[in-house]
Amino acid sequence: MKYIYRKNIDDTINACTQTLNYNHRHIGNDIGWHQHLGSHKVGIVATAMALLYYQMVSEECPEKQENLEFLIKKKY
């Protein structure tokens, strides 16, 4: 039987958070993430998913308000 240890979960969350922090982008007037991390684009779905991730794991989101404003701007 395999066990899942809290430390493994915490390590995975930390690794994912570091990856998202590293791949947060400012491209022109757009700010956020793209589905292909590291690309020179910003997408609305990837940005929304990243914001949800930070909320779910109770981590500080880089430039949260600016990311939300990007999504609102793309709504219209």
KOLFI-734680 format. One record per atom (N, C-alpha, C): y, x, z. Coordinates in Angstrom, 2 decimals, padded with zeros to 5 digits. Example, Ala and Ser with C-alpha at 12.3 -4.5 7.8 and 13.67 -1.06 7.14 Angstrom:
2
+---------+---------+---------+
!       Y !       X !       Z !
+---------+---------+---------+
! -005.69 !  013.19 !  007.80 !
! -004.50 !  012.30 !  007.80 !
! -003.30 !  013.20 !  007.80 !
! -002.25 !  012.85 !  007.08 !
! -001.06 !  013.67 !  007.14 !
!  000.03 !  012.90 !  007.87 !
+---------+---------+---------+
This chain:
76
+---------+---------+---------+
!       Y !       X !       Z !
+---------+---------+---------+
! -001.18 !  000.85 !  000.00 !
!  000.00 !  000.00 !  000.00 !
!  001.24 !  000.89 !  000.00 !
!  002.21 !  000.52 ! -000.82 !
!  003.46 !  001.27 ! -000.88 !
!  004.47 !  000.61 !  000.05 !
!  005.32 !  001.44 !  000.61 !
!  006.38 !  000.97 !  001.49 !
!  007.73 !  001.32 !  000.89 !
!  008.70 !  000.48 !  001.13 !
!  010.07 !  000.76 !  000.75 !
!  010.82 !  001.11 !  002.03 !
!  011.39 !  002.28 !  002.05 !
!  012.10 !  002.74 !  003.23 !
!  013.60 !  002.56 !  003.05 !
!  014.27 !  002.22 !  004.13 !
!  015.72 !  001.98 !  004.09 !
!  016.46 !  003.17 !  003.53 !
!  016.05 !  004.37 !  003.85 !
!  016.72 !  005.57 !  003.36 !
!  016.63 !  005.64 !  001.84 !
!  015.49 !  005.27 !  001.27 !
!  015.35 !  005.27 ! -000.19 !
!  016.30 !  004.25 ! -000.83 !
!  016.43 !  003.11 ! -000.21 !
!  017.35 !  002.09 ! -000.72 !
!  018.78 !  002.60 ! -000.64 !
!  019.15 !  003.16 !  000.51 !
!  020.51 !  003.70 !  000.67 !
!  020.78 !  004.82 ! -000.33 !
!  019.82 !  005.69 ! -000.55 !
!  019.98 !  006.78 ! -001.51 !
!  020.18 !  006.24 ! -002.93 !
!  019.44 !  005.20 ! -003.28 !
!  019.58 !  004.59 ! -004.61 !
!  020.94 !  003.92 ! -004.77 !
!  021.38 !  003.20 ! -003.75 !
!  022.71 !  002.58 ! -003.79 !
!  023.78 !  003.64 ! -003.93 !
!  023.68 !  004.72 ! -003.17 !
!  024.67 !  005.80 ! -003.25 !
!  024.69 !  006.44 ! -004.64 !
!  023.53 !  006.65 ! -005.23 !
!  023.45 !  007.24 ! -006.57 !
!  024.08 !  006.31 ! -007.60 !
!  023.80 !  005.01 ! -007.49 !
!  024.38 !  004.04 ! -008.43 !
!  025.90 !  003.97 ! -008.28 !
!  026.37 !  003.98 ! -007.05 !
!  027.81 !  003.93 ! -006.79 !
!  028.50 !  005.17 ! -007.36 !
!  027.91 !  006.34 ! -007.16 !
!  028.48 !  007.56 ! -007.72 !
!  028.53 !  007.51 ! -009.24 !
!  027.48 !  006.99 ! -009.85 !
!  027.44 !  006.87 ! -011.31 !
!  028.55 !  005.94 ! -011.81 !
!  028.71 !  004.80 ! -011.16 !
!  029.77 !  003.88 ! -011.56 !
!  031.15 !  004.50 ! -011.33 !
!  031.35 !  005.15 ! -010.20 !
!  032.63 !  005.80 ! -009.93 !
!  032.96 !  006.82 ! -011.01 !
!  031.97 !  007.60 ! -011.41 !
!  032.17 !  008.64 ! -012.41 !
!  032.48 !  008.06 ! -013.79 !
!  031.95 !  006.90 ! -014.09 !
!  032.08 !  006.30 ! -015.42 !
!  033.17 !  005.24 ! -015.52 !
!  034.00 !  005.13 ! -014.50 !
!  035.14 !  004.20 ! -014.55 !
!  036.16 !  004.75 ! -015.54 !
!  036.62 !  003.92 ! -016.47 !
!  037.43 !  004.39 ! -017.59 !
!  038.80 !  003.72 ! -017.68 !
!  039.75 !  004.50 ! -018.17 !
!  041.06 !  004.04 ! -018.61 !
!  041.12 !  004.34 ! -020.10 !
!  041.07 !  003.32 ! -020.93 !
!  041.13 !  003.49 ! -022.37 !
!  042.31 !  002.65 ! -022.87 !
!  043.38 !  003.30 ! -023.25 !
!  044.59 !  002.55 ! -023.62 !
!  045.06 !  001.73 ! -022.44 !
!  045.21 !  000.43 ! -022.65 !
!  045.61 ! -000.48 ! -021.56 !
!  044.41 ! -001.11 ! -020.86 !
!  043.22 ! -000.73 ! -021.26 !
!  042.00 ! -001.30 ! -020.67 !
!  041.49 ! -000.41 ! -019.55 !
!  040.93 ! -001.05 ! -018.55 !
!  040.40 ! -000.32 ! -017.40 !
!  039.11 ! -000.99 ! -016.95 !
!  038.07 ! -000.18 ! -016.75 !
!  036.80 ! -000.73 ! -016.30 !
!  035.63 !  000.09 ! -016.79 !
!  034.54 ! -000.59 ! -017.16 !
!  033.30 !  000.06 ! -017.56 !
!  032.83 ! -000.50 ! -018.89 !
!  031.92 !  000.19 ! -019.52 !
!  031.27 ! -000.27 ! -020.74 !
!  029.77 ! -000.23 ! -020.51 !
!  029.02 ! -001.06 ! -021.24 !
!  027.57 ! -001.10 ! -021.05 !
!  026.91 !  000.24 ! -021.31 !
!  027.48 !  001.05 ! -022.18 !
!  026.98 !  002.40 ! -022.41 !
!  027.86 !  003.35 ! -021.61 !
!  027.43 !  003.63 ! -020.39 !
!  028.25 !  004.45 ! -019.51 !
!  028.62 !  005.75 ! -020.19 !
!  029.88 !  006.12 ! -020.06 !
!  030.36 !  007.35 ! -020.67 !
!  030.99 !  007.14 ! -022.03 !
!  030.88 !  005.93 ! -022.59 !
!  031.48 !  005.68 ! -023.90 !
!  033.00 !  005.55 ! -023.75 !
!  033.67 !  005.55 ! -024.86 !
!  035.13 !  005.45 ! -024.84 !
!  035.56 !  004.02 ! -025.15 !
!  034.92 !  003.09 ! -024.48 !
!  035.25 !  001.68 ! -024.60 !
!  035.23 !  001.09 ! -023.20 !
!  035.83 ! -000.08 ! -023.07 !
!  035.76 ! -000.85 ! -021.83 !
!  035.32 ! -002.25 ! -022.23 !
!  034.32 ! -002.77 ! -021.55 !
!  033.81 ! -004.09 ! -021.87 !
!  034.01 ! -005.08 ! -020.74 !
!  034.14 ! -006.33 ! -021.10 !
!  034.38 ! -007.35 ! -020.08 !
!  033.12 ! -007.64 ! -019.25 !
!  031.97 ! -007.68 ! -019.89 !
!  030.74 ! -007.99 ! -019.16 !
!  030.39 ! -006.84 ! -018.21 !
!  030.43 ! -005.62 ! -018.71 !
!  030.11 ! -004.47 ! -017.87 !
!  031.09 ! -004.35 ! -016.70 !
!  032.36 ! -004.62 ! -016.96 !
!  033.36 ! -004.56 ! -015.89 !
!  033.10 ! -005.63 ! -014.84 !
!  032.80 ! -006.83 ! -015.29 !
!  032.49 ! -007.92 ! -014.34 !
!  031.24 ! -007.59 ! -013.53 !
!  030.23 ! -007.04 ! -014.18 !
!  029.00 ! -006.69 ! -013.47 !
!  029.24 ! -005.57 ! -012.45 !
!  030.06 ! -004.60 ! -012.80 !
!  030.38 ! -003.52 ! -011.87 !
!  031.12 ! -004.07 ! -010.65 !
!  032.07 ! -004.96 ! -010.89 !
!  032.79 ! -005.57 ! -009.76 !
!  031.84 ! -006.32 ! -008.84 !
!  030.90 ! -007.05 ! -009.43 !
!  029.90 ! -007.76 ! -008.62 !
!  029.02 ! -006.78 ! -007.84 !
!  028.66 ! -005.68 ! -008.48 !
!  027.85 ! -004.67 ! -007.80 !
!  028.57 ! -004.16 ! -006.55 !
!  029.83 ! -003.76 ! -006.70 !
!  030.57 ! -003.24 ! -005.55 !
!  030.66 ! -004.28 ! -004.44 !
!  030.83 ! -005.53 ! -004.81 !
!  030.89 ! -006.59 ! -003.81 !
!  029.55 ! -006.74 ! -003.11 !
!  028.47 ! -006.72 ! -003.87 !
!  027.13 ! -006.93 ! -003.30 !
!  026.72 ! -005.83 ! -002.34 !
!  027.12 ! -004.59 ! -002.63 !
!  026.71 ! -003.47 ! -001.77 !
!  027.80 ! -003.09 ! -000.76 !
!  028.87 ! -003.88 ! -000.73 !
!  029.98 ! -003.66 !  000.21 !
!  030.55 ! -002.25 !  000.10 !
!  030.75 ! -001.81 ! -001.13 !
!  031.37 ! -000.51 ! -001.38 !
!  032.77 ! -000.73 ! -001.93 !
!  033.62 !  000.26 ! -001.75 !
!  034.99 !  000.20 ! -002.25 !
!  035.00 !  000.40 ! -003.76 !
!  035.56 ! -000.55 ! -004.47 !
!  035.64 ! -000.48 ! -005.93 !
!  036.91 !  000.27 ! -006.33 !
!  036.79 !  001.25 ! -007.23 !
!  038.00 !  001.95 ! -007.67 !
!  038.91 !  001.01 ! -008.45 !
!  040.16 !  000.95 ! -008.05 !
!  041.18 !  000.17 ! -008.75 !
!  040.74 ! -001.27 ! -009.02 !
!  040.24 ! -001.89 ! -007.97 !
!  039.69 ! -003.24 ! -008.09 !
!  040.68 ! -004.22 ! -008.72 !
!  041.90 ! -004.23 ! -008.25 !
!  042.89 ! -005.19 ! -008.75 !
!  043.17 ! -004.96 ! -010.24 !
!  043.25 ! -003.70 ! -010.66 !
!  043.50 ! -003.40 ! -012.06 !
!  042.32 ! -003.85 ! -012.94 !
!  041.10 ! -003.70 ! -012.43 !
!  039.92 ! -004.18 ! -013.15 !
!  039.97 ! -005.69 ! -013.31 !
!  040.34 ! -006.39 ! -012.24 !
!  040.44 ! -007.85 ! -012.31 !
!  041.53 ! -008.28 ! -013.29 !
!  042.66 ! -007.57 ! -013.29 !
!  043.74 ! -007.89 ! -014.22 !
!  043.29 ! -007.68 ! -015.67 !
!  042.49 ! -006.64 ! -015.92 !
!  041.94 ! -006.42 ! -017.25 !
!  041.10 ! -007.62 ! -017.69 !
!  040.24 ! -008.11 ! -016.80 !
!  039.40 ! -009.26 ! -017.13 !
!  040.23 ! -010.51 ! -017.39 !
!  041.24 ! -010.72 ! -016.57 !
!  042.12 ! -011.89 ! -016.74 !
!  042.85 ! -011.80 ! -018.08 !
!  043.33 ! -010.60 ! -018.42 !
!  044.04 ! -010.39 ! -019.68 !
!  043.14 ! -010.71 ! -020.88 !
!  041.87 ! -010.34 ! -020.78 !
!  040.93 ! -010.58 ! -021.88 !
!  040.50 ! -012.04 ! -022.00 !
!  040.77 ! -012.80 ! -020.96 !
!  040.40 ! -014.22 ! -020.96 !
!  041.19 ! -015.00 ! -022.00 !
!  042.40 ! -014.59 ! -022.29 !
!  043.28 ! -015.35 ! -023.19 !
!  043.28 ! -014.81 ! -024.57 !
+---------+---------+---------+
